[in-house]
Structures are given as C-alpha cells and as structure tokens.
C-alpha cells in the first residue's frame, strides 16, 4: 500500500489523478469547509461524474456508503466506501460562479466554477461545460415540499469520505469553496483548505 | 396576439424557437406524457437552462408559478407564469439515454438524450453536452430522507404549463419521452405526443 497526500489550498481548485482500484480519501481538515467535487474520465473528459445520473442510479438525492457515483453515460466511476461525517452533502446546487458573485455585488470574486476550469487547464485538459458538482460536506437541507435552506456544515475536523475508483483513469477536481459572504463554509465565513489521500487499494 | 401551434410527435424531440416576451404553453394533450425539456440561448447555445442553477435561484427543487428558470450563468431565461397541473414535475433525474436502455437490455431504444441532439442538429445547432432536463409532468417523488421513487404522472389531459421568455431568442427542445418499459408515462406504458402553443404576449 502506497499513500499519496495532496494538500488542497484554500479558495483554489486542485486536480487529483486516481487510477482504477485506488481509493481517494477527501479530508475536511478544518471541519466546516465545503468541497465542490467533479470527476472526469482521463480517456475522454466529456465523460464526467453526473449528479443527475447518480441520483437516478441510486434512487437517492445524496449518495451513501455503498452507492456508486455515476458518469453521464450511466457508468459507475466510483463507489462510496467510507464516510466518517454525518453524511450531509449536497447534489442539488450549482457551484458558485462569476455570475453568482456578480449578482451578489462582488464581481471578480474567487469561485468554484473558475477554479474547476483553471485546475483542468493546469493539467492540460479542457472541458467545455461545467457539470453539476458533488458538494461534499455542504449542508443545504430540503424540506418534504422541496424548499431548500442554507446552513453551515455539520462535519467535524478530520471527517472524511472515501471513494474507490472503478474506471482505468479518473481526474478528480476539488475546489475548496471560496464563499466568504455567507455561512456555507461555517459561521466564521473563513474558507480554508483541505487534504486528499490516495491509497493503492 | 398571434398564436402558433406546434405538434410534438410521440417518441421524438422538437425544437421550438421562442422570443423575448412570448409565452410558450406546453400541453399534456393525453395527460400522462412526460416531457423532457431543455432550453438554449440562440446567441450562444453553450448557455442553457440549468436545473442546478434554477434550484439555487429559487431555493426550491421544483419550480412553481412565479419562479424563474435560470441558465448556467445564473441569468433568468423564463418565468413560470401558469401551471394547470398539480405541479408535480422533476428536476432531479437525467433524461433517458442510450446508456440507460443498454443497461436495461434494450440497446438502440429511442431515448430523450438522442432526441435532444437530433432535434438540435435538425435546426443547425450542436451542443457538446446534455444539460440536466426539466422533466415536466414527471412524478418521481422524494422522501424527507431523499429516497426517490418512480410513479406514473398525476397530470390530466389538457394540463399545461406556461413560461414567459425573458431573453432575446431562446431555443426550447422538448422530447416526448419514449420510455415504454416502465410506467413513467402512465400505467399503459404507451408514450404519446403533446403540443405547444406560442403566444405573442
């Protein structure tokens, strides 16, 4: 077993290559940091992890341990093998973006959508669209009537999720959400970093 | 006021141009037909109606009368101005696709994703991805825990929704869902057509 540790800097996006059979552990080091996650097939980056396909595949809004994270061709990319957090994550919401911050009166603000594309470009990849993200540790609960509210995370420092890779080569991108105008990343509104570990098992 | 009627053939996708200020009425002629809907900005088809942005904008899973349908730049494209159905629609699920039918043992089955791209191609447009659809009249309820179940529609013949267009030129695409292996389009499992009307008001 060989472990690789990758620091995920605050307010930025990071590309993490993961191969079939490896497990990626995504660690909420500080406890209240939301991580917007995407994944692409290295062999064809138009093939991406898809929240709408994942919800259909598992018949569930938020994946649990044992569920699969499915791509836009309905092919499992990852299996969720561990989650030490309370399991509160979001698949409903778009990532924050230039458009959202402009509308909030903060044009030019760091944002997860630009983080995704900048991180991909840094790895020599380009994807002409932004898939809906898997917003890990994000606490936007929905009522039985489908009303969505916005709450700070309930995860604790060190909480993590683990996904086992089911395709030959995946490119995971994680953006440490830079939203500092709302409590999405905790009441202190202080976005911070996180960490990944890759296990060869 | 000038009305344009457009028949939406069963099992196929249809492109419907809609201009700013016009209202599109989408009619469930037979009552239990699910309609997978997309919309694109004619000026830049990479700009599309986005379910994840629409949920965020309205803080609600399923849009209601008065809500906006928002594009992937967080810009309102339509306002929902009328809904004579019980308001049961879906924004959670991917459209049916070649991949889904292959997995069900029915490769080559008509599907909404191919319908979208064939309809766009027929109008001289190409979009390199498939946005999550607005599945009008689709009845896939979710439990408070987020478990999704699959039910036949509860809409009645003639039920319709109306959207007012807020951008200069939109391209709406509607696929009359060809799923005939499950009761998604009613217990008879007989997909049928629908109709659109465009009002100059």
Interface residues (C-beta under 8 A of the other chain):
Chain A: X46 X50 X51 X52 X53 X55 X56 X59 X60 X61 X62 X72 X73 X74 X75 X92 X93 X94 X97 X99 X100 X103 X128 X129 X130 X132 X142 X143 X144 X146 X147 X148 X149 X150
Chain B: X46 X50 X51 X52 X53 X55 X56 X59 X60 X61 X62 X72 X73 X74 X75 X92 X93 X94 X97 X99 X100 X103 X128 X129 X130 X132 X142 X143 X144 X146 X147 X148 X149 X150
